């Protein structure tokens, strides 16, 4: 059962998942995204700088000007640069939000942060990041890149060239014209999600003030903001609390000038929950088909292969992606079914809807084949949100036995939190897994109680085999929410 969200958040989730499916989603990360990972925000970053000026960050609202005051007093930006280097050179782990955003099929990341957490998270997920730290980087392309990370204010590795104080912001449109041009183009072609910006963040104001996208070319974007609580905070009076809310209302309305719709959350901790739901719904549009067959039991071989072929084709036609590891006796039918559907209507369906992952055949990188296969299975099943299990047998020493690999994939799917659906009527390991699930419903059907009766029916020998494929599609659609 999916978490319950407000109507506004639910609408945002649905829209952003659709943009992910269409390859049009992008992210813009602010300091708040890294703050949960141990990095400071602007106020904390400039606290010592302000104290040197006999100022207080609690009383100053334009912190970029505070940075400028320090440069004016010292006649140098060295102190600021050193502070940046000190703060952002410390080791920190990516937050849950970083990891989710890196797992999603987003190819464009923009950030005003100096840290390396976005590219670190991408690397953890075996994705190649093409990082743009300065204008010269924009004219080169990293081979085999999976994503582009635009660090429009520089990088911790080059603190001397980072954008830190007001004069740099004011001249940004001249010194970093290429970044402005690239961002303007992305705002036209992609749907951005702004994460980690407060509504008083000076970065956001400066960025938006430099963008001039014609109204007719604007597409909707979204920005997570913490809702100002109605209750009085600290020692403030009622009128101050109302003022705070009223100010946010005006800010939210003002963001619409840039086609940015605020997604208000009660607490910042709600953001990873929403991102997790987006990931879950996106993944449930990808179906992993596990199975192998030396024999087909009660099924005629041609009947069995026709069923698998039709099921795979129907999944593609219903808009799903299919992941398969070339299981013996099953994989070819899965692949051919998907390709038949795709090539019959290439203008409607895409080759991206078929993800083929043949298993490694030889040890490599110091790993034995069994270890490679286990790692491979985790990565392959991790691409999906729902796993189907068909047949599941193999020939061992002249005997037909249930396939241990199918059981392993079942357990991995459970470990990853994926929805599992064994088709018991196909027999062998699929029937064995069905029986185990039905014998312990509290373990297997807590999240989807209604699924128990469906799994039972899919194991019933009297079921009309001609209707199994449609029944599976109905179940998958319901699992996807």
N, C-alpha and C positions, 0 to 999 in steps of 0.2 A: 504494500500500500504506500503510495507516494505521500510525502508530507503535505499538510494543508497550508496553502498559501493564499494571500489576499488576491482579489480579482486582478489588481494591477500587476502584482508580481507574477501571477499565473500567465497573464497575457504576455509579459516580457519573456518569460521562459519559453513559451511556445514560439514566439517570434524569433528569438535568438537561436533556438534549435533549428529552425527552418533556415536561417542564415548559415549556420554551420553545415547543414546538409548541402547547401548551394555553394559552399566555398567562399562565402562573402563576409565572414565574421572576422573582426579585428579587435585588438585590445589596446587600451592606452593605460599604462600603469603609473600611478603616482606614489608619493612617499609612504602613504598609508599601507600599501601592499607589503612593503619591506619592513615596516615598523614592527609587525607581529613576528618578524624573524630576528629581531634583536637590533635592527638599525634604528637610528634616531629620526625624529621628524624635524622639520625646520626649526621649531621653537627650541628643541633640545640641542640641535646642532649649533645654533647661534647663541645659546645662553652665555657661554664664556665670552664670546665676541661682544655681546651687548654689555656685559659687566665691565669690560675694558673701557667702554664708552660711557660708563656710569648710567646705563639705560637698563630697562627691565623688559624681558620678552613678554611678560604677562601684560604689560601696558602698551606694547608696540604691536600694531596690526600689519604694518607693511614691513615684513622682515627682510625683504630684498633691499629695501632702503637702508635697513640697519647694516646689512652687509656692505652697502656702498659707503656708509658713514665710516666704517672701519677701514676701507680702502683709502678713503680721503685722509683719514687721520694718519695712517701709516705710510701713505703714498706708495703703497704696494699691496698686491693681492697674495703675497707669499703666505701670510698668516692664515688667510682663509683656505688657500689650497692645502696647506699642511693639515689644517683641521679636518678637511674633507678626507685626505689620505688616511689620517689616523682613525677616523670613525668608520670608514668604509673598507678599510683593509682588515678589520677584525673578522674572524671566521664566523659565519652564521649559516644556519640551515634554511633552505627554502620553506616557506609556509605551506599549509595545505592548499591555500588558494593558488600559490605558484605552481604546485604540482598538478592540480586539476587543469589549470590554464595551459600548461605545457603538454598535457595528454590530449587535450582537445585538438581537432584538426584545424587549428588556427595557423595561418601562414604569415601574418603580419602583426608584429608587436611594436608599439611605440612606448617610450618611457622617458620621464624626466629624471629618473633615479640614476645614481652613479654606480650602484652596486652591480654585481654580476649574477644575481639570483635568477633572472629570467633565462639567461643562456645556460646557467648551471642546471636548471630544471629541465630544459630541452635536452641537454646532453644525457641526463639521467634516463630520459625516455627514448634514447637512441635516435634523437633528431639532430640534424646538422643545422646550426644557426649561423646565418650570415650577419655579422654584427657591424652596424654602421655607427662608428664613434665620432667621426669627423666628416666634413664635406667631401674630402677626397675619396672616402670609402664608398660614396654613392655611385661612382663610375665603374666600380669593379663588382664582379659577381662570384661568390664562392661556389665552386663546383658541387653538385649533388646536394644543394641546400634544401632543407625542409621548411625553413622559416627565416624571415628577415626581422632582426631586432634593431630598431632605430633608437639610439641613445642620444636624443636631440640636445641634451645639455652636457654631454661628455661622459667620461668614464673614470673610475677610480684609478686606473692605471696611468692616466694622463691628467692629474689634478691641475696642472698649470694651464691647461687649455679648457678646463671645465667652465661652464656658464654659471656664475655665482652671484654677481652683484648687478645693481640696477643699470649701470652704463652698458653692460653686456647684453642685458635684456632689451634695452632700447635700441641697440644696434644689431640685434639678432637678425632682423629681416635683410640686412646687408651682409653680415658675416656668415650667415648660415642660410642663404637664399635657397640652396638646393633642398634643405630639409623642409622649408616652408612649402616649396613646390611639391615635393613628394607627399607631404601630409595633406595638402589641399586635394591632390589627386586621389589619395586613399579615402578621404572623407566623402568623395563623390561615388567611388566604386565599392566601398565596403561599409558594413554596419559596425560602428565602434562601441565597445563597452569600456567606459572610463571606470577604473577601479583604484581606490586608494587616494582619492581627492576629497578634501573637506570643502565645504562651500566658501571657506575663507582662504583657500589655498591660492597664493599669489601666482604659482605656476600656471594654473588653469586660466586665470584671468589674462595673463600675458599671451598664452598660446592662442586663446580664442580671439583676442583682439587683433591678431595678425592674420587671421584667416578670413578670406573674402570669397566664399563660395556662393554663386548665384542661387537665389531661392529655388528656381525651377530644377536645379541640379542637386539639391540637398536630399539626402536620404535620412531616415530616422536613426538616431544614436541613443545610447543609454548611459546613465551615470549613477552608480551606487552612492547614495547619501544617507547618513544617519538622521533619522527623524528627530527633530527637536522635541524632547519630552514635554508634556503638558505640566507635569509636576514641577514645583519650584526646586531649583538646584542650589544646594548650599544655603547661603543666607540671603538669596535674592528674594525680592517681594513679588507679589502677584503680577504687577504691571511689567516688571522686568521679564518674567516668564512669558507673558503674552507678547511682549516686544520681540523676544527671541524667536518665537514661532512665526510671528508676522514677518519678520525679516527673512526667514527661510522661505516662506510662501512667495515673497517677491523674487528671491533668488531662483527658486524653481521655475517660476514663470519666465524669468529672464533667460534661463538656459534654452528655452524654446526658440529664442532668436537664432540659435545655432543648431536648431533641430535636435537638441539633446533633451531627452525625456528623463526626468529623475525617477529612479527606483528607490523608494524610501524604505529603509530597514530600521527596526527598533534598536538593534544592537549590531556592532560590526561583526560579531560572531555569527550573525545570520548569513553573511555573505558566502562563506564556504559551503553552507548548507544549500543555498540557492545554486551555487556553481556545481555542487555535487548532483543536484537534481537535473541540471542541464546536461551534465555528462551522462547520467543514467538514461535519460530519455533519448539522447543522441545514440548511445551504444545500443539501445534496444531496437534501433533501426538496422542493426547488423546482426545477422544470425549465423552462429557457428554450427556446422553440421558435422557431428562425430559419428563414425561408424566404419565397419569393415565387414567383409563377407567372403568367405571361401565357398559357403553354401548358403541357401536362402530358406531352409526349413520348409514351413508350410506354404511358402510362396514359390510359384514358378519363377525361374530366373528372369525371364523376360518381363513378367508381371512386376517383379520387384524393381528391376532397373527402370521400367516405365514409371513406376510410382515415384522413385527418387528423382528422375528426370523432370516429371511434371511438378513435383513439389518445389524443386529448385527454380524452375521457370516461373512458377506462380509467385514465389517470393520476390523475384526481380520485378515482375509486373505489378506487384503491390507496393513497389517503391523501396524494398529492403535491399541491403547489401548482404552477400553470402560469403562466408569464410570457410575454406575447406583445406585440409592437409593431404589430399590425394589418398584417402583411406582405401585399402585394397578392396576391390569389388564394388565400391560405392563411389569413390572420388570422381571417376570418369563420368558417371551419370549426373552427378551434381554439377560438374563443370559444363558438360554439354547442354544440360537443361538451361543453365544460366545464360550461356552464350547464344543458344537458339532464341531465347527471349530478347536478348540485347540486339542481336543482328537482324531480327525481324522488324524491330522498330528503333533503329539507331538514333533517330531524331528525338525519341522519348526516353530511351534507356541508355545507360552509360556502361562502358567497360569497367569503370570504377566500382560498379556494383558487384563485381566478382573479384574476390581477394584470394589468390591461390598461394598456398604456403607448403610446397613439397618439403619433406623432412630431409635434413642432412644425411648423407650416406657414409661419411667417413669422419673419424675423429679429427679435430682441429683446435687450434689455439690452446693446446695443452689439456683439452677436455675429452673424456671418453664419450662415445656415442650416446650412452644412456643419459649422461649429464646434459649433453647438447640437446637431446630430444626433450628433456624436462624443461630446460630454459625456453626452448622453441615453443613448446605447448603453452607455457605461461604467456608468452608474448602474443601468440596467435589467438588464444581464447580471450586475452585481454582486449582485443580489438572489438569484441562482440558484447552484447548485453543479454542475449538469450542463446542457450545451447540446446540443440536437438540431438537425440541419440537413436541411431537406427541399427538394427541387427547387432553386430558385434561378435564375430567369431573368427577363428583362424585355424590353420592346419599346423599342428605341432606333433612331430614324431608319428605321423600317419594318423593322428586323431584330431577330430574337430573339437576345439575347446573355446570357451568364452574368451573374448579378447581383453587382456589386461590393460592394453593401451586405452581402450574406451572407458574402462573404469577410472584410470588415471585422469583422463580428460574430464570425467564427471566430477571427480574430487577437486581438480584445479578450478573448474567453473564455480563450485561451491565456495572454495577458498577466496575467490575473487568477487564473491557476492553476485554472481550472475544467476539469472533465472534458468532452471534446468527442466527439460521436458523429454523424458524417455518415451519412445513410441513402442510400448510393450508388445503390441500385436506383431512386431517384426521379429520377436523372439531373441534368444541368446542373451548377450550381456544387457541389451535394452530391457528385456523382460526381467532379468535379475535385478537391475536397478529400480525398475518399477515396483517390484515386490518389496524391496527394502524401504522405498519411500512410503508405500502404503502401510507397511508394518510399524512405522514410526512417524505418524502424521505431525506430532508436535515438533519434531525436528525439521521436517522438510516443508511443511505447509503453513508455517506461522505467518509469513509475509503475505502469502496468497492462499487463504483457506479454501476458496472456490476451486483451486486448481486440483484438489484431491479427486473430485468427481470426474474431472476431465482426464486425468491420468488413468483413472480406473476404466473409463470408457475406451481409451486408446489401447487398453490391454485386453479388451473383451473379444474373444474369438468370433463372436457373432456380429461384430461391427461390419457395416458395409464398406468394403475397402475402397470403393469408388468415391466415398465421401470423406475419407480420412484427410486428404490434402486440404479440403475446404475447412474441416474442423480445426486442423493445426493452424491455419491462417487466422481463424477467428480467435483462437487462444493467444496467438502471438500478438494480435492487435490489442487484446484486452490486457496482456502483460505490459505492453508499451504505454498503457495509460492514455 
